Amino acid sequence: MNRPNKPKGFHYLAHTSVDVKHGIITDIHVTAANVNDHEPFIKRLQIQKEKFGLHIGKVGADKGYDRSGVHHELENLKITGYISPIKGVIDQTERSVQFTFDEMNDAYYCSNGKALQFTHVKWHSWKQSYSKIYAAQTKDCKSCELRQQCFGQTASRKTIERPLFQEG
């Protein structure tokens, strides 16, 4: 294992599932320490469903499980996931201008009512996850009086990046 703030050497990880309603451990799966937390997650849920006939409706996990693949598979399995998001890249409210999300139109709107439309999906290899990119039109941002507070002078328009499976 060679992770930041962790001891170096040969180690193992125990991936543990708990039924919090009944207070019992339902699964323990041991891997080498170089296996990422999220890798065995979905397979272990499927094994528990098949082996014990468990109905799994909700799962909770830390940010180590915040991966597009995990969210996608939970959706396929009709399991609601409560997973802490990875922080860092995505922060749409860092500056003083606030944005609201319109789920029906899949767009953000700024304080001046201008739309930031969905433009593309971006892959982040370092966190093995996808993000949706929303962008304003350059003409809307060019002469906006909130430009400096919103995104500064160097960019040509405001963009917002959001994890692919994050709700608005």
GITA-V505741 format. One record per residue. N is the residue number from 0. RES is the residue in one letter. SS is DSSP state (~ for helix, > for strand, _ for the rest). OMEGA is omega in radians with two decimals (none if undefined). Layout:
N_RES_SS_OMEGA ; N_RES_SS_OMEGA
This chain:
0_M___3.10 ; 1_N___-3.13 ; 2_R___3.10 ; 3_P___3.10 ; 4_N___3.10 ; 5_K___3.11 ; 6_P___3.12 ; 7_K___3.12 ; 8_G___3.12 ; 9_F___-3.09 ; 10_H___3.11 ; 11_Y_>_3.05 ; 12_L_>_3.03 ; 13_A_>_3.11 ; 14_H_>_-3.01 ; 15_T_>_3.05 ; 16_S_>_-3.09 ; 17_V_>_2.98 ; 18_D_>_-3.05 ; 19_V___3.12 ; 20_K___-3.11 ; 21_H___3.09 ; 22_G___3.13 ; 23_I_>_3.05 ; 24_I_>_-3.12 ; 25_T_>_-3.12 ; 26_D_>_2.96 ; 27_I_>_-3.12 ; 28_H_>_-3.09 ; 29_V_>_3.08 ; 30_T_>_2.98 ; 31_A_>_-3.06 ; 32_A___3.13 ; 33_N___3.06 ; 34_V___3.13 ; 35_N___-3.09 ; 36_D___-3.03 ; 37_H___-3.01 ; 38_E___-3.13 ; 39_P___-2.96 ; 40_F_~_-3.06 ; 41_I_~_3.14 ; 42_K_~_3.14 ; 43_R_~_3.08 ; 44_L_~_-3.14 ; 45_Q_~_3.13 ; 46_I_~_3.14 ; 47_Q_~_3.11 ; 48_K_~_-3.09 ; 49_E_~_-3.04 ; 50_K_~_-3.05 ; 51_F_~_-3.12 ; 52_G___-3.11 ; 53_L___2.97 ; 54_H___-3.12 ; 55_I___-3.11 ; 56_G___-3.10 ; 57_K_>_3.03 ; 58_V_>_3.06 ; 59_G_>_-3.13 ; 60_A_>_3.14 ; 61_D___-3.03 ; 62_K_~_3.07 ; 63_G_~_-3.12 ; 64_Y_~_-3.11 ; 65_D___-3.13 ; 66_R___-3.13 ; 67_S_~_-3.13 ; 68_G_~_3.12 ; 69_V_~_3.13 ; 70_H_~_-3.13 ; 71_H_~_-3.12 ; 72_E_~_3.07 ; 73_L_~_3.10 ; 74_E_~_3.11 ; 75_N_~_-3.13 ; 76_L___-3.11 ; 77_K___3.09 ; 78_I___3.08 ; 79_T_>_-3.14 ; 80_G_>_3.03 ; 81_Y_>_-3.02 ; 82_I_>_3.10 ; 83_S___-3.13 ; 84_P___3.03 ; 85_I___3.12 ; 86_K___3.02 ; 87_G___-3.03 ; 88_V___-2.97 ; 89_I___3.09 ; 90_D___-3.08 ; 91_Q___-3.10 ; 92_T___-3.11 ; 93_E___3.14 ; 94_R___-3.00 ; 95_S___3.14 ; 96_V___-3.11 ; 97_Q___3.14 ; 98_F___3.09 ; 99_T_>_-3.12 ; 100_F_>_3.07 ; 101_D_>_-3.05 ; 102_E___-3.10 ; 103_M___-3.13 ; 104_N___-3.10 ; 105_D___-3.10 ; 106_A_>_2.99 ; 107_Y_>_3.07 ; 108_Y_>_-3.13 ; 109_C___-3.14 ; 110_S___3.12 ; 111_N___3.09 ; 112_G___3.13 ; 113_K___-3.07 ; 114_A_>_2.93 ; 115_L_>_-3.06 ; 116_Q_>_3.03 ; 117_F_>_-3.11 ; 118_T_>_-3.11 ; 119_H_>_3.08 ; 120_V_>_-3.11 ; 121_K_>_3.11 ; 122_W_>_3.06 ; 123_H_>_-3.09 ; 124_S___-3.09 ; 125_W___3.09 ; 126_K___3.10 ; 127_Q___-3.07 ; 128_S_>_3.10 ; 129_Y_>_3.04 ; 130_S_>_3.02 ; 131_K_>_3.14 ; 132_I_>_3.08 ; 133_Y_>_-3.11 ; 134_A_>_3.03 ; 135_A___3.03 ; 136_Q___-3.12 ; 137_T_~_-3.13 ; 138_K_~_3.12 ; 139_D_~_-3.08 ; 140_C_~_-3.00 ; 141_K_~_-3.09 ; 142_S___-3.11 ; 143_C___3.14 ; 144_E___3.13 ; 145_L___-3.06 ; 146_R_~_-3.08 ; 147_Q_~_3.14 ; 148_Q_~_-3.07 ; 149_C_~_-3.09 ; 150_F___3.06 ; 151_G___-3.03 ; 152_Q___-3.00 ; 153_T___3.13 ; 154_A___3.14 ; 155_S___-3.14 ; 156_R___3.13 ; 157_K___3.01 ; 158_T_>_3.07 ; 159_I_>_3.14 ; 160_E_>_-3.08 ; 161_R_>_3.09 ; 162_P_>_-3.05 ; 163_L___-3.08 ; 164_F___3.09 ; 165_Q___3.04 ; 166_E___-3.11 ; 167_G___none
